[in-house]
Amino acid sequence: MKKKLILKVGTSTLTSGTDRISYAKIEDIARQIVSLRHEYDVVIVSSGAIAMARQYVDINDSPLKVDSKQALAAIGQPKLMTIYDEVFGSFGLKAAQCLLVHRDFDSETARKNVANTVNKLLEYGYTPVINENDTVAVDEIVLGDNDKLSALVAVITGANLLVLASDVDGLFDKNPNKYKDAVLVEVVDDIDDITRYIDDMQSDLGTGGMRTKIEAARICRRHSVEMWILNGFRENFLVEALKGRRAFTRVLPLR
């Protein structure tokens, strides 16, 4: 039986640190899914709708107001899914869009419905591409860039592993952008002990940071899901991590 892997890709990863969605990065993701598909069912939780729209619409809000972000998400989401569909199709993969809000996790019936849909898509050979429905909910566009959403998806689908693809190699004891002597924390077995390391970095495109990743880690630990934080900028990042060829942060589930 295949293992289930949730791959969360944030805006910074999908843009490769630029102000545009990177076709090359989505190709990199598709190529890795192909190489892993005999062992893993992969579910993607993807940000990037707002960044996608900003390639087409010039909005002068600085910083962007919530309603502007919601409008941009409505413009960008179908365009982002078109890229996933085209790129994945060129690798023989099929993508399906799932838009969720946090109330979809509030009741047992709703959680079962989401899990059944995701599992049926995998059974049909489709890669679910999940994002928050930002036109009706604002939790992730304000606070999380889908970190918490990906943890909730991992829990309700019974995933074996959640991988958060970030713009750094993992959790450090200091902000590596500020301190050259920052040391990567490779294994986390006590979340409370590492909260003092958190130093969020602001981004014009994404809303996530280490704080939201720690929140996701708490959810995963409570439900016995292992979580990794790794650098999604690197080519073949997921396959290399699974083979033990990349350094990253592992958040162990409660034992």
N, C-alpha and C positions, 0 to 999 in steps of 0.2 A: 504494500500500500504506500502511495506517495505521501511525503511529508507536505505540510502546508506552510508556506512562507508568505508573510505580508511584507511588501517592500514599499516604504513610504519615501517618496521623492519630493523634496521641498523645492520652492521656487529658485533658490540659489543654485541647486543642483541642476535643475532643468534649463537654466539659463547659462550654466557654466561660468557664473560670475559676471555675465554681461547684462545688457538690458533687453535681450531678445531670447526667445525660446530656441534652444539648440537642437536642430534636427540630429546632429551627430550624437548628442547624449541620448536621445530617444532611440536611435539606432543601436547605441551601446547597450541600452537596457534590453532591447528586443533580442539582440544577439546572445545576451546572457541567459534570457529566458529559454531560448532554443537549446542552449547547451545544458540547461538544468532540468528540462521538462520531463526527462525520464525518471528523475528522483523527486522533483518538487512540483507541486501546484503553486503557482505564483499569483498573488493578488496584489495589484498596485493601488496605493493610495496616493493620488497625485495632486499637488498644488499647481499653480502656474496660470490659472485662468486670467487673473488680473494682469500679470505680466504680458500674457498673450495679447490682451486687448490694448495695452499701452503701445503696442506696435502700430495700432491703427487709429487710436483716438488720443487726442492731446487734451488733457484735463489740467487746468492750472492750479487746482487745489494743492497746497503744500503746507503740511502733509495732507494726504488724501483723506477726505471725510468718509465716514462709513457709507453714506448713501452713494457717493461716487464709486467706492469700491464695489458696492453691490451692482451698480450699473455696469461697471467694467467687467465684473465676473459674468454677467449675463451676456455680454458681447464676446468675451474671450473663451468661455467654456466650449461652445460648439466648434470654434476654430481650433482649440487645443485638441479636442477629440478627433477632429479631422486629421490632424497630424499623427496622432496615435494610430488611427485606423489605416492611414496610408503607409506609414513606416512599418507598423507591425505586419501589414499585408505583404509587404515586400520580403518579409522573412517567413512567410507562410503561417503567420499568427493571426488570430481574430480577437478583436477588442470589443468590449461591451461597457457602456457607461452606466454607473450607478451613482446617483446623487442622494446624499443622506443629510439629515439634520440630527441634532443630539436627542430630540424627543423620540427618534426611531430606536433609541436604546433604553427608553424609560419603562417599557412594559415587557413582560415575557413574550407576549404575542408578537409585538413588533420586532423584538430581537430574533425570534424564530423565523419570522418572515424574511428578515434581512439575510440571516444565515442560510435559509433554504434557497433564496435567490442566488446568492454567491456560489453556493455549492452546486446548484443546478447548472450555472454558467460554466463552471469548471468541468462538470460532467459532459457538457456539450462541446468542450474544447475551446472555450472562450476565456480570455484573460480579463477579469473584471478590473475596470479602472474607476476607482471610487474618489469622489471629491465631496466636500460639503456643498449643499445647495445654498450658495451665498446670497441668492436673491431673496430668500425668506429667513435666513439665519445668519447671525454675524459673529458667533462665538469664535470660529477659527480665523476669520479674516482680521479680527481685532487682536486675538490673544495667542493663537497657536500654530498657524500654518500647517494644520492637519496632524500635529503630533498626537494630541489626545484622541482625535478621531481614529487614527491608525491603531492605537492601543485598544480602543473599544472594538474595532473590527477584528483585531487579533483574538480578543477574548471570546466574542460571540461565535466566531467561525471555528473555534478550537484549533487555532494555529499553533504550530510547533515553535515558530520563531518570528519575531518582528524585527526588521532591519530599518533603521532610520538613516537614510543617506543624507549627509550633511555637507557643509563646506569646510569641515575640519576633520582630523583623523579620529576624533572621539572626545572624551571628557579629559581635560587637563587639570592639573593642580593650580594652574594660573592661566590667564588668557594668553594663548600662544602668539596672538597678534601684538601683544604688548611686551611680553617677557620671553627672551631667547632661551632662558633656562627652564621653561615650562616642561613638565614631565607628563606623558600620557598615562592615564589611569586605565590599565588594561582589563582589570576585573573588579567589579563592584558587587559586594555582598552585603553592604549596609548603606542604604540610600541616605539616611540621616547623617552619616559620617562624611558624605561627599558634598553636601549642600553648601558648605563653606567655600568650595572651589568655584562656584558658579559666578560667571562674569559675562552677562549677555552682551552681544554685539548687535548694533542696529543695522538694518538693511532697508534700502529704499523699495525693494521688491517683496521680500518675505517678511513674515511677522513672527517666525519662530525664533527660539533661542534655547540655551541650555536649561532654563527654568521649565519650559514646556516639555522638554525631553525628560526631565526628572519626573514631572507629573505623569507622563506616559509610562515611565519606568515603574512608578508606584502601582499603577493599574495592572501592569503586566505581572509584577511580582506577586500581587495578591491572588492572581489567577493562574500562577505557575506557567507563565509564558516567558521564555528567555528573550531578551531584547539586546540588540547590538546598535551602537552608534559608530558610523564609519564615514570615510571621505568618499562622497559620490562624484567628486570631480575627476578621480582617477579612472582611467579606462579599465574595463573589466573588473570593477571594484567589488562586485558581489561574489563572483566566481573566485577571485583571488582570496577574499576573506574566508569563504567556505573551505578553501584548500589550505588555509593557515599561512598564506603568503603575504598577508598584510597585517599590520598592527592596527588595532581598533579597541573600542571599549565594549566589554561584555557585561551586561547587567543580569546577574543570575536570579532565577526565580527562587521564591521561598522554598525551603526544603522541609 
